[in-house]
Amino acid sequence: MDSERTIVKAGIIGGGAAGLAAAYELGLRGHHAEVFEGAPFLGGQASTFPVNGVPLERGYHHLFRSDAAMIDLMGELGLSHRLKWIDSNVGYYARGRLWKFTSPFDLLRFRPIPFADRIRLGLVTLGLQRRKEWASLEQTTATEWMRKNAGDRAYDAIFEPMLRGKFGRYHDQITMAWLWNKFALRTASRGKGLTGKFKEQLAYPTGSFGEIFDVLGERVREQGGEVHISSGVRRVIVEDGRARGLEVSVDGGEPERREYDQVLSTTPSYIFPRLVDLPEEYLGRLTDKVYLAAVLVILVMNRSLSPHYWTYVGDRSLPFLGIIEHTNFIPPEHYGGVHIAYLTNYLERDDPLYQMTPEELYREYVPHLQKINPAFDESWVVEYHHHKVDAAQPIVTQGYSDRIPDHRTPIPGLYLANTTQIYPEDRGTNYSVRMGRQVAALMDEDSRG
């Protein structure tokens, strides 16, 4: 069978998790991959910038116990020793105070909802964690399902603020299959035994996620592939009904044609049609996708803001969705003694918060930090950073699985792998790596005729 295989040359648009994983997998299968990344760095949404000379992700990242694709990849790259596991520490801000929100016992003490509703929610949570099947949940919204099963008071206190913060005006349209996956993921990340099953564990690569993708890029080069940064793709070349190559500008140079047997795009769905003309039916599966942007203000402080790693903000009078205090996960000493907290939001591009300058957004957020910690003073802030990721969160509504575009496009030799195709799981580096390798396997299969 191997003697019948054709060694293909593949052009890959995007040097994020999916694109690099696909290139690596193609190399393992004996093919040649060439990656083009428009940014001056690899890693996409998991890329980094320096804080006190130490790389930090532009957007918060961690791994769950169930993130086998990333954990396995780190093993293949010789980076397993970099993974640091900790017990998760979650807080919830509601009714003017922080509540610990990590274990079932914390739920029993969560007074923003009546005790009977806490018991009811605990039973609903247990049922969702044990549930294996999600397809029957897809045609109902998370709002409808949780109101019916957990009750209005639990929904209004916990899930409505979470969904509204995550999805904005689409919050009451999100499929229950998405929320089910959140419960299933938390279960898979808990330990074993009576004590362990109440403790969720998370991991972080102490060299940063950026290190993983830099090493992965080097591995692709060692396989004989090529990885270009600061290199934009202008269009996919289609001739005789088949993808034949790419028009690229390598290192910002003049546009040139490069020929490939196969082309993989990892661009967002609204970008892909700008690169190639697509049949109407497939195009419709792209243009009906809506994304929200992740907007982050990263505080670098001389002391800690809260005792929690992850704090959900259940009070929508605060202008941000959550606080992820990274140095309650990786110690401040790793970053030269400073404390780092992400203030996160998911926004539409026309949202006033999205339109603000970094200084304006920082000024909008700072007065609310005393609600999280009454002792907070702006003098704690040594510096701050501002980052936007425009295609961060796809909107997943009822019947979403029927509208997912296939990885094999209608144009032979042309493939697509982006976050709108990750479902019912939420987007993340683990699933992007898994998807990239799966699409590479499809490309390998097609190369055999």
QUIVEN-V392150 format. One record per backbone hydrogen bond with DSSP energy under -0.5 kcal/mol. NH is the residue of the N-H (numbers start at 1). CO is the residue of the C=O. If there is no record, write none. Layout:
nh=NH co=CO
nh=NH co=CO
This chain:
nh=4 co=1
nh=5 co=2
nh=6 co=447
nh=8 co=6
nh=10 co=8
nh=10 co=32
nh=11 co=262
nh=12 co=34
nh=13 co=264
nh=14 co=12
nh=14 co=36
nh=20 co=16
nh=21 co=17
nh=22 co=18
nh=23 co=19
nh=24 co=20
nh=25 co=21
nh=26 co=22
nh=27 co=23
nh=28 co=24
nh=29 co=25
nh=30 co=27
nh=31 co=26
nh=32 co=8
nh=33 co=31
nh=34 co=10
nh=35 co=226
nh=36 co=12
nh=37 co=228
nh=43 co=15
nh=46 co=43
nh=47 co=44
nh=49 co=56
nh=51 co=54
nh=54 co=51
nh=56 co=49
nh=58 co=47
nh=63 co=203
nh=65 co=201
nh=67 co=64
nh=68 co=66
nh=71 co=67
nh=72 co=68
nh=73 co=69
nh=74 co=70
nh=75 co=71
nh=76 co=72
nh=77 co=73
nh=78 co=75
nh=79 co=74
nh=80 co=74
nh=82 co=79
nh=83 co=80
nh=84 co=204
nh=85 co=83
nh=86 co=202
nh=88 co=200
nh=91 co=310
nh=92 co=99
nh=93 co=312
nh=94 co=92
nh=94 co=97
nh=97 co=94
nh=99 co=92
nh=101 co=90
nh=107 co=103
nh=108 co=104
nh=109 co=105
nh=109 co=106
nh=110 co=107
nh=111 co=109
nh=113 co=110
nh=118 co=114
nh=119 co=115
nh=120 co=116
nh=121 co=117
nh=122 co=118
nh=123 co=119
nh=124 co=120
nh=125 co=121
nh=126 co=122
nh=127 co=123
nh=128 co=124
nh=129 co=125
nh=130 co=126
nh=131 co=127
nh=137 co=134
nh=138 co=134
nh=138 co=135
nh=140 co=137
nh=142 co=174
nh=145 co=141
nh=146 co=142
nh=147 co=143
nh=148 co=144
nh=149 co=145
nh=150 co=146
nh=151 co=146
nh=151 co=147
nh=155 co=151
nh=156 co=152
nh=157 co=153
nh=158 co=154
nh=159 co=154
nh=160 co=155
nh=162 co=158
nh=163 co=159
nh=164 co=160
nh=165 co=161
nh=166 co=162
nh=167 co=163
nh=168 co=164
nh=170 co=167
nh=171 co=168
nh=173 co=170
nh=174 co=170
nh=174 co=171
nh=175 co=396
nh=176 co=137
nh=176 co=140
nh=178 co=175
nh=179 co=175
nh=180 co=176
nh=181 co=177
nh=182 co=178
nh=183 co=179
nh=184 co=180
nh=185 co=181
nh=186 co=182
nh=187 co=183
nh=188 co=184
nh=189 co=185
nh=190 co=187
nh=191 co=196
nh=191 co=199
nh=196 co=192
nh=197 co=193
nh=198 co=195
nh=199 co=196
nh=200 co=198
nh=201 co=189
nh=202 co=86
nh=203 co=63
nh=204 co=84
nh=206 co=82
nh=206 co=204
nh=208 co=205
nh=212 co=208
nh=213 co=209
nh=214 co=210
nh=215 co=211
nh=216 co=212
nh=217 co=213
nh=218 co=214
nh=219 co=215
nh=220 co=216
nh=221 co=217
nh=222 co=218
nh=223 co=219
nh=224 co=221
nh=225 co=220
nh=226 co=33
nh=228 co=35
nh=230 co=39
nh=231 co=37
nh=232 co=249
nh=234 co=232
nh=234 co=247
nh=235 co=247
nh=236 co=275
nh=237 co=245
nh=238 co=236
nh=239 co=242
nh=242 co=239
nh=243 co=412
nh=244 co=237
nh=245 co=237
nh=246 co=258
nh=247 co=235
nh=248 co=246
nh=248 co=256
nh=249 co=232
nh=250 co=248
nh=251 co=229
nh=252 co=230
nh=252 co=249
nh=253 co=250
nh=256 co=248
nh=258 co=246
nh=260 co=244
nh=261 co=9
nh=262 co=9
nh=263 co=413
nh=264 co=11
nh=265 co=415
nh=266 co=13
nh=271 co=268
nh=272 co=268
nh=273 co=269
nh=274 co=271
nh=275 co=271
nh=275 co=272
nh=276 co=272
nh=283 co=279
nh=284 co=280
nh=285 co=281
nh=285 co=282
nh=286 co=282
nh=286 co=283
nh=287 co=283
nh=288 co=284
nh=289 co=286
nh=292 co=393
nh=293 co=347
nh=294 co=389
nh=295 co=293
nh=295 co=345
nh=296 co=387
nh=297 co=343
nh=298 co=296
nh=298 co=385
nh=299 co=297
nh=299 co=341
nh=300 co=383
nh=301 co=299
nh=301 co=339
nh=302 co=380
nh=309 co=89
nh=310 co=89
nh=311 co=323
nh=312 co=91
nh=312 co=310
nh=313 co=321
nh=314 co=93
nh=314 co=312
nh=316 co=314
nh=318 co=315
nh=321 co=344
nh=322 co=344
nh=323 co=311
nh=324 co=342
nh=325 co=309
nh=325 co=323
nh=326 co=324
nh=326 co=340
nh=327 co=340
nh=328 co=325
nh=329 co=326
nh=330 co=326
nh=331 co=329
nh=334 co=331
nh=335 co=332
nh=336 co=333
nh=337 co=332
nh=338 co=332
nh=338 co=335
nh=339 co=301
nh=341 co=299
nh=342 co=324
nh=343 co=297
nh=344 co=322
nh=344 co=342
nh=345 co=295
nh=346 co=165
nh=347 co=293
nh=351 co=348
nh=354 co=351
nh=355 co=351
nh=356 co=352
nh=361 co=357
nh=362 co=358
nh=363 co=359
nh=364 co=360
nh=365 co=361
nh=366 co=362
nh=367 co=363
nh=368 co=365
nh=369 co=366
nh=370 co=367
nh=371 co=368
nh=372 co=368
nh=373 co=369
nh=376 co=373
nh=380 co=377
nh=381 co=378
nh=382 co=300
nh=382 co=380
nh=383 co=300
nh=385 co=298
nh=387 co=296
nh=389 co=294
nh=392 co=292
nh=392 co=389
nh=393 co=292
nh=395 co=290
nh=396 co=394
nh=397 co=395
nh=398 co=173
nh=399 co=138
nh=400 co=397
nh=402 co=399
nh=403 co=400
nh=404 co=401
nh=409 co=407
nh=409 co=414
nh=412 co=241
nh=412 co=410
nh=414 co=411
nh=415 co=263
nh=416 co=407
nh=417 co=265
nh=421 co=418
nh=422 co=419
nh=423 co=421
nh=432 co=428
nh=433 co=429
nh=434 co=430
nh=435 co=431
nh=436 co=432
nh=437 co=433
nh=438 co=434
nh=439 co=435
nh=440 co=436
nh=441 co=437
nh=442 co=438
nh=443 co=439
nh=444 co=440
nh=445 co=441
nh=446 co=442
nh=447 co=443
nh=448 co=444
nh=448 co=445
nh=449 co=446
